[in-house]
């Protein structure tokens, strides 16, 4: 049991992720100074950005977070852990609600003779949130999506395709309902 504990602590110390499931580092998110130093392992993390306790980031080294961005509790940023994998780019002044989920990968499911969990993953595609966009609470953003400048995505939407500048998109799948 003691050896298992030390293995777990070593994993927590060396992993490229943040979240409540990593208690070795998670407590540091409660203090601005330690949060900033911890988040600097991201590909880019602006000094004015915040990563709040309760949020998750998988493969921090492939996630860029711009100025004045707050990653709120229950948010999940999931970049590709493979060597050539892609990540997530969040521009400056982006508003993100709680519980937003972003995934750059998806499972293959085209062979019905093989369990889905054994079919592997589709090729990763990066996610980009451009300057000034607003993503409401509990939005799911799938691989290859760009949400353009000053676009709004309504709470609870599932974004499967890119959203152009200055529009409001809502629903599952998200559709444009208004131009700004």
Order of alpha helices (4+ residues) and beta strands (2+ residues): alpha-beta-alpha-alpha-beta-beta-beta-beta-beta-beta-beta-beta-beta-beta-beta-beta-beta-beta-beta-beta-beta
